[in-house]
Amino acid sequence: MWFLFLLLGALASLVGLALCFRGLQFMRYLLPVLGFLLGFMPGFWGALQSDGGLLVLLVGG
């Protein structure tokens, strides 16, 4: 499940970069932060709660 959040995070970052080129400066900073939170935090919590926690943390985080 964590990889879906990682994918969403990467997508949000890409959208943020695309909007940066369209001149929306505030979205340039907002979306990569949202992307980081969407991608990293579920991977981190999944790592803490799973048996192979460190591997999930390294791959998903």
Secondary structure by P-SEA (a helix, b strand, c coil): caaaaaaaaaaaaaaaaaaaaacaaaaaacaaaaaaaaccaaaaaaaacccaaaaaaaaac
